[in-house]
Amino acid sequence: MRLKMQHAPYIANKISIDLGNSPHTEILVPIANIAQVALEYLQSNIQKEQAIEEKVREILEERSDEIEDFNMDERELFRMCKRQIANEQNFYLAWEERCSDLSHQILSALHAYIKINASETIIKNIIFKAINEYSKIYDKAEEAVIEKLKKYKRKLTYGTEEYEIVFSKLYEEELRKRGLL
């Protein structure tokens, strides 16, 4: 799964809830502060990926004539260029590595906010699991919302402001049902 900016607050919230419920941590600040720190790191990570993608788009745009002349697969070129630039910037694209790195960064930033009563690896794994579980729950929640929208009393056009508002409302309801809000 690719992290999206609109997911960041939900993931940060899940991280703070999971750390708050863990017997291995003692929360020293309001839980919202923990969510805010996690949110900042998540947003930064997502912005780095977006910057990499923008750089790739610029490169491909500069070379669009060559790509067209040689009938190259643009999506494959995009993936290859993205991988190359990500490697140059020490940015992990593989899901497991990315979540692990992000978990480590968040944990490092939270030392003043939580007291750890176990190995740091256990706490890092709690953060990792929160990110990973959210991605799985997100997929299921999004599917449920799409099904609800198909049965909605009036037809909403995908991409319209009204659609986005209704989608967000139903999505938040679905996340509440699943214990993420």
N, C-alpha and C positions, 0 to 999 in steps of 0.2 A: 504494500500500500504506500502511496505517496502521501506525505503529510501535507495538509492544506492549512492555510492561515485560519480559516473558520473552525478548524478542529482544535487549534491550540488552547483556547480557554477550557474546553471540555477535558482535554488530556491533562492540563495543569490542575484542574479541579479533581480529577481522578487520582492524580499523584498525591495531592494534599490529603485527600480522604484516606487513601491507602496507607500513607505514612502515619496519619492520625490514628488509624485503627490498628496499627501494628504494635504488638507487644515488645518489639525490639527498639522502639523509639519513644522518646518523651518530647512532646512538643513544647517549645519554650516561648513561642509567639502565637498570635492568632493564626488560625489555619489559613486565612485569606492571604497572609504574608507569604506563606509557603507556596500557595497557588500562584502568587504574583511572581516570585522568583522563577518557578518552573515555567510560567508563561513567557517570561523574558527570554529564557534560553531556548524554548521551543520556537518562538517567533524569530529569533536570531538564526537558528538552524534553517528554518523554512526560507528566510530571506536570502541566506547563502545559496540555497539550492535555486531559488528564483534568479539570483544574479548569474549563476553558472548557466542556467537555461537561456537567459537573455544574451549572454556572451556567445553561446552556441548559435542562437538565432542570427546574431550579427554576422558571425563567420559564414554561416550558410547563405545568408543574404548576399554577402560580398561575392560568394562563389556560385551564385544561382545559375549563371550562364553555363559554367563548366558542368554543374550538376545536371542541368537540362541536356547539354550537348552529349554527355556520356550516359544519359538515361539512368542515373543512379537513384537508388532508393533513399529518399530524403529521411524517412523515419529511422532507417538503420544508420545513416550518416549522423543524424541527430544523437542517437544513443552512443555511437562511437565517440563523437566529439565531446559529449557530456561526460562520458567516462574519463576521457583524456584530461579535460580541464579539471574535473573533480579530483583526479589523482594529483595533478599539479598543485592544487590548493589544499591537499590533505583532507578532502571532504569525502566521507563514506557514503556511497550510494546503496550498497547492499544493506537490506533491512536490518539484519541482526547486528552488523557492525555499527550501523548508524544509531540504532536504539541503545546499544551498549555505550558508545561514545557520548551520546546525549545524556544517558543516565549518570555516567561518571561526572560530566560537567555540572549537572544539576545537583548531585550529591555534594560535590566540592563547594558549591555556592551555599548549600544549606547548613554547613557546620555550625554557624552561629544561631541557627533557628531550631535545631533539634539536638537532643542528647541521644547518642547512639549507645544502645545496651547490648550490642552484638557486633559481629564482624561487619566491616563496611561493605563487603561483598554481598551480604544478606540484604542490606539496605539498598544497594545499587540494584539488586535483583528485584526488589519491590518496585522501584521506579521503572525498571525495564519492563516488568510484567504489566504495570499500569499502562504504559504506552502501547505495548503489544496487544493486551486485552482490549483496549479502547479501539484499536484498528479493527479487530474482529467484531466487536459489538457495533461499531460504526457501520460496517457493511450490512449487518443484519437489521440495524435500526433504519438505515437508508432504504433498504428493500421494503420494510414494513410501511414506511412513510409513502413510498412510491405506490404501493398497493392501495393505501388509504386515499391517495390523490386520484387514483383511477376510479374509485368509487365515490368520489366527492360529489356533493349535490349539484354543483355546476362545473362545467368544463373550464379548467384553467390552462392557459397557454404557457408552456415551458419557457423559462427565461424572463417572463414579465415580472414586474415589481410585485404584483398581487401574488403570483405563483411563489416567489421567493419568500414573501411574508408568511403565507400559509405553510409552506414547506418548513421554514424555521420554527414556527409555532408547533407544528406536528412533530418535528424532529426533537425539540426540547421535551415535549410530552413523552416521546418514546424513550429518550435518555433517562428521564425521571423514573419511568417504569423499570428500566434496567439498572437503576441505582447509581447513575453517573452524575446526577444533579441533586 
